[in-house]
Amino acid sequence: MAPPNTGSHRTLETVARACDVIEALETLDGAGVTEVAEQVGISKSSAHSYLGTLQEKQLVVKHGDQYHLSLEFLYLGNSVRHRHVLFRHGRAHIDHLAEESGEYAHLMCEQHGLERNIYKAAGENAVGDDYHTIKEQKADLLHFTSTGKAVLAYLPSARVEEIVDQYGLVEKTANTITNKTALFDELERIRKHGYAVNDEEEVMGIRAIGAPIQTPNGSVLGALSVSGPTSRLNGDFFTETLPTLITERANVIEANINMSTASRSIDSPTE
């Protein structure tokens, strides 16, 4: 999900256009020069030049008259993910959460006002493989997921206002929060309890519990969650057992990150 065009005077048009070409190839799942030109709104000669440059940089491959994104993006993506502090310190805990709950467990962060899924693991009873695969490939809105709301609850209010003003409060189901006042009331409840609930707000029949992952000064790094069918996520398991399980895991991840940071300061003491 690309953010709205802000029209910043600092934007380099050629770089922005190259990004548009890359996004067009992803959207179209490969395309010829004419299709790219029409999708991006540029001339065929310009499209040909951009595609040729991207091919030279090994970001695009050509099969016949069709251009496709290269596997270079896979390597770049894996490099970014494996270097991310939440992935390094949270991956094993997400695997454990999936095993303990039997459901899907998730790890995410917020970037540019959107939810970015870093890692997912499936328990033995997990449902919705295709849906979760798509979720790993696309950024999503924050206000209808438990992880997204857990992050919003610990962002500065002004930042939350900016995100809502930029992306709106899109209705996914009849349970989705679509009113700004109702959202801020919900975020207050999350701060009070320490975890967020998605009660069929993204997909009917699916619930989730999410908890924030924070730094010692209270800044939010991201969140983790467990999601599953309402037939299993109900009763005491949903209201007591699962929130405890998830908040404990979040706390352990926080502790691991904090200790890693502290160990680096010990290795490199200041004079």
ZIWOFEN-V468288 format. One record per pair of residues at least 6 apart in sequence whose C-alpha atoms are under 7 Angstrom apart, sorted by the first residue. I is the first residue (numbers start at 0). J is the second residue. D is the distance in Angstrom with one decimal. If there is no record, write none. Layout:
<<I J D> <I J D>>
This chain:
<<0 137 6.4> <0 138 5.4> <0 139 6.7> <17 49 6.3> <19 39 6.3> <20 35 6.7> <20 39 6.5> <23 35 6.4> <23 38 6.4> <23 39 6.8> <24 30 6.2> <24 67 6.2> <24 68 6.5> <25 68 7.0> <28 67 7.0> <29 65 6.2> <29 66 5.4> <29 67 4.4> <30 65 5.1> <30 66 5.4> <30 67 6.9> <31 64 5.8> <31 65 4.6> <31 66 6.0> <32 43 6.2> <32 46 6.0> <32 47 5.9> <33 43 5.9> <35 46 6.5> <36 42 5.7> <36 43 5.3> <36 46 5.4> <53 59 5.5> <54 60 5.8> <57 69 6.8> <57 71 6.9> <58 68 6.1> <58 69 5.2> <58 71 5.9> <59 66 6.5> <59 67 5.6> <59 68 4.5> <59 69 4.8> <60 66 5.7> <60 67 5.4> <60 68 6.2> <60 69 5.5> <61 67 6.3> <80 86 6.5> <80 117 6.6> <81 87 6.4> <86 117 6.7> <88 252 6.1> <88 255 6.6> <88 256 6.5> <89 252 5.9> <90 118 6.9> <92 248 6.7> <93 104 5.7> <93 105 6.5> <93 106 7.0> <93 120 6.4> <94 120 5.6> <96 104 6.1> <97 103 5.6> <97 104 5.1> <97 120 5.9> <97 121 5.6> <97 122 4.4> <98 122 5.1> <100 122 6.8> <101 122 4.0> <101 123 5.1> <101 124 5.1> <101 125 6.2> <102 121 5.9> <102 122 4.5> <102 123 6.8> <102 124 5.6> <102 125 4.3> <102 225 6.6> <102 226 6.3> <102 227 5.7> <103 119 7.0> <103 120 5.7> <103 121 4.5> <103 122 5.7> <103 125 5.4> <103 225 5.7> <103 226 5.5> <103 227 6.7> <104 119 5.7> <104 120 5.3> <104 121 6.5> <104 224 5.6> <104 225 4.4> <104 226 6.6> <105 118 6.0> <105 119 4.6> <105 120 6.7> <105 223 5.3> <105 224 5.1> <105 225 6.3> <106 116 6.2> <106 117 5.6> <106 118 5.2> <106 119 6.3> <106 222 6.0> <106 223 4.5> <106 224 6.8> <107 114 6.7> <107 115 5.5> <107 116 4.4> <107 117 5.0> <107 118 7.0> <107 221 5.5> <107 222 5.6> <107 223 6.4> <108 114 6.0> <108 115 5.4> <108 116 6.7> <108 220 6.3> <108 221 4.0> <108 222 6.4> <109 115 5.9> <109 221 6.4> <112 162 5.4> <113 138 6.0> <113 139 5.6> <113 140 5.2> <113 141 6.0> <114 138 5.5> <114 139 5.0> <114 140 5.8> <114 141 5.7> <114 147 6.3> <115 138 5.2> <115 139 6.9> <116 135 5.5> <125 227 6.8> <141 147 4.0> <141 148 6.1> <142 148 5.5> <142 168 6.8> <143 175 5.9> <143 176 6.9> <143 197 6.8> <143 200 5.4> <143 201 5.5> <144 197 5.7> <144 201 6.4> <145 195 5.1> <145 196 5.2> <145 197 4.8> <145 207 6.0> <145 208 5.7> <145 209 4.7> <145 224 6.9> <146 209 4.8> <146 210 6.5> <146 222 5.2> <146 223 6.0> <146 224 6.1> <148 186 6.9> <148 195 6.3> <149 189 6.8> <149 194 6.4> <149 195 5.4> <149 209 6.3> <149 210 5.7> <149 211 5.3> <149 222 6.6> <150 211 5.9> <150 219 6.4> <150 221 6.0> <150 222 6.4> <151 159 6.3> <152 186 4.6> <152 187 6.9> <152 189 6.4> <152 190 6.3> <153 219 6.0> <154 219 6.8> <168 177 4.9> <169 177 6.4> <170 177 6.2> <171 200 6.6> <171 201 5.4> <172 200 5.6> <172 201 6.1> <172 202 6.5> <172 203 6.7> <174 199 6.2> <174 200 4.8> <175 200 4.4> <175 201 6.8> <176 182 6.2> <189 195 5.3> <193 210 6.7> <194 208 7.0> <194 209 5.7> <194 210 4.5> <194 242 6.9> <195 208 5.7> <195 209 5.1> <195 210 6.1> <196 207 5.9> <196 208 4.8> <196 209 6.5> <197 206 5.3> <197 207 4.9> <197 208 6.3> <198 206 4.9> <198 207 6.8> <199 205 5.2> <199 206 5.3> <204 228 5.6> <204 229 5.4> <205 226 6.8> <205 227 5.4> <205 228 4.5> <205 229 5.5> <206 226 5.6> <206 227 5.7> <206 228 6.2> <206 229 5.8> <206 232 6.5> <207 224 6.6> <207 225 5.5> <207 226 4.0> <207 227 6.5> <208 224 5.4> <208 225 5.7> <208 226 6.7> <208 242 6.4> <209 222 6.6> <209 223 5.5> <209 224 4.0> <209 225 6.7> <209 245 6.9> <210 222 5.5> <210 223 5.7> <210 224 6.4> <210 245 6.5> <210 246 5.7> <210 249 6.6> <211 219 6.6> <211 221 5.9> <211 222 4.2> <211 223 6.7> <211 249 6.8> <212 219 5.9> <212 220 5.6> <212 221 5.3> <212 222 5.2> <212 249 5.6> <212 253 6.1> <213 219 4.3> <213 220 5.4> <213 253 6.3> <214 220 7.0> <214 253 6.7> <223 249 7.0> <224 245 6.7>>
